[in-house]
Amino acid sequence: MFHCFFEQSGIFKNEFKKLGYKSIDYDIQNTFNETDVIIDLFSEILKAYENEKSIFDNITKNDTIIAFFPCIRFENQIELHFRGTCFSLKNWSEEQKLEYDLKLHKELSKLYEIVTKLAIVCIRKNIPLIIENPYSTTHYLVKYWAIPSTIIDMDRRIRGDVFKKPTQYWFINCKPKQNMLLEAYTVNNNTKDILHTTPGIDRSLILSEYANRFIREFILDNF
């Protein structure tokens, strides 16, 4: 069973199903009507870390969790907000910027706590875990996390996506399979510019073609 955390789009879930595997989406929202389990995953992770009853009680070492963890405070663009130099803050006072810094740091700390406890829970339970997040040399987890990412995909278009956006993956309690796919790589020419894409979920969506190729290349055994 593949458990897709923080995925309300159903993209990876449905590609697993097309390939004959059971898969479930978990998220607190259901914008695409694809979320199978509508739940506060942050709360579940914290409960599991404290050895309390949680959804992790029904996930075994024979399953795999794929977590598309929220990256809103980990990406390098957040540095502009901390320094108060982004365009939206140009007319703010120093006091306003510092108050905003306190808010940002609190949110950053919370996300760091949750993703770290997610990894610890899976390590304790020996559950295979794959975490997806954007990549940059200044990404917070690249600079300040004890586990280095396992795969860095510098150009998602090569596997069929529309974003060149570099993406990294952590494989915890498991290793990428490195399967050889017997089909040509064709760069998707319908490239979208991440900087000019409307902020929100559209910037984090991965196309089904990419998901299918990634699953077969790195996740499934002997595909």
N, C-alpha and C positions, 0 to 999 in steps of 0.2 A: 504494500500500500504506500502511495506517495501522498504526503500531507503538505499541501501548499499553503504556507502561512503568509498573511498580508497580501493575498492575491484575490481580488474580487473580480478580475477580468475573465478568469477561467481559461486563460491562454495556455499555460503549461498543463493545467489539469486536463483540458480537452485533448491536448496532444498525447499525454500519457494514455488516455482512454482510447484514442485512435490506434495506438500501438499495442492495445490489449491489456493495459494495466489499470488497476483500481486507483483512483485519485480523488481527493477531496480538497475543496477550497475553504479557507478560514479567513474571515476578516470582520471588522466591526461594521463595515458598510456593505451595501449590496447594489451599487449603482448599475451594474451590468446584469443583474438578476442571475448571477452565476455563483454567488456565495452559498455554499452548502451549509456551513456552520457560521452563523452570525454571532460573534463573540468578541469580548475584549481580550485580545491576546496578551497585552501588557499585563493585565491582572492575572491571567492564567500562568504566565511565566513566573511572576513574583510568587504565586502560591506554590508552584512546583519547586521553586528554589528553597522555600521554607518547608518542603516535604508535606504540604497540604494537598488535599484532593484537587485534581485539575484534569484537563484534557490529556495531559501527558500520561495519565494512568492507563489510557487506552492505546498508547503508541508503544511499540516494542522495538527491539534491536533488529527485527526483520523488516521494519518499515524504514522510510526515509522522509525527513522533513526538509523541504526547500523553503527558505524564508527570504522573501523579498522585503528586507527590513527597511523601514522608513529612513531616508537618508537626509532629510531636510536640514539637519544641523551638522552633518558630517562633511558635506561637500565644500570645496575650496571657496565657492562664492560667499560663504558665510563670513569669511574673514573681512570682506568689505563692510559687512554690517557691523561686525565687532569694532572695526576701526572708525565707523561712522562716515565712510567715504563713498558709499553707494548713492546713486542719484536721488533715491526716494528720501534720504535723510539730510540732503544738502542744506535745508533751511531749519534744521533742528538745533536747539541750543545744546551746549555741552551737558547740561543737567539731563535733558531729554535723552541724549545719546548714552549717557552713563546708566540711566534707569533702564534703557533698552538693553544694554550690555548685561545687566543683572538678569533680566528676563531670558535673554538668549542663552546665557551660561547655565541657568537652571534647567532649561529645556535640553541643552546639550548633555548635561550631567545625567538627566533622566534617561535619555536614549542610550547613552553609554552604559548605564547601569543595566538596562533591560537587555541589550544585545549581549552583554557579558554574562548575565545570568542565564540567558537562553543557551549559550555555549556550555556553561557549567552544568546546567540541568541535563543536557544531552550527553555530556561526558560522563556524568554520574550514572546515567541510565544506559549508556552505551548505545544511544540512538544515532544512526548516521544523520548528519546535518550538513546542508549546503546553504550558505548565506550569500545572497547577491547584493551588490552595492556598486555605485559608480566608482571609477578609479581616477585618482590623480596623485601626484607625489605629495600633495599637501592635504589629502583626505585625512580626516581625523583618525580613523582606524589604521591607516597606513603609518601614521606618525606615533600613535599612542595606544597600540594594542599589542598584546603579547604573542598573538598568532598571526603570522603573515598570510596573505591571500595565496591560494593555491594556483589559480588560473587568472591571468589578466588578458582580456580580449580587447585589444586596442582599436579594432574596427569591426563593429557588429554587422556592417553591411556585407562582409565577406560570407556570413552565414545567413544572409537573406533579410536583415533588418534594414530600416530606413535611416537609422541614426549611426553615425560613425562613433558616437559617444563611447569612450572606453569604459569597460565594465569589469569588475573583479568578482571572484568567487572564492569563498573559503570552503574547503571540504574537511569536515571534522568527523572523526570516527569512520572515515571512508576515504577512498582515493579516486580521482578521475580515471575513467577506463581507457582513454586514448584509443578508441575504436577507429579504424580506417573506414571512411565512407566512400563507396565506389561511385561517386558522382562528382561532377566538376563543381568547383566553387565559382559562383558568378556574383560579382559585386552588384548589389542593388543600386541602380542608377537613380532611383527616386529619392535621393538623399534629402533629409530634413535637417535644418539647422537648429540644434538644441537651444541655442541662445535666443532664437526668434520664434520658438514654439510657446504657445500660451502656457503660463505656469499652471501646474496642477497635474492631474493623473496622466494626461496625454504625454507629458514629458517622460514618464516612467514606463509607459507601455512597451512591451516587446512583441514584435510580430510573431504570428504562429509559425511561419517558415523558420525563423531563427530558433524558436523554442523546440521545434521538431528536430532540427539538426543538432542542437546542443544536447538534447536528451539522448539521441542515438550515439553521439560521439563520446560523451563524457559520463553518462549516468547508467545506461543499461549495460548489462553483462553480455559480452560477445554478440553484439548486434550484427 
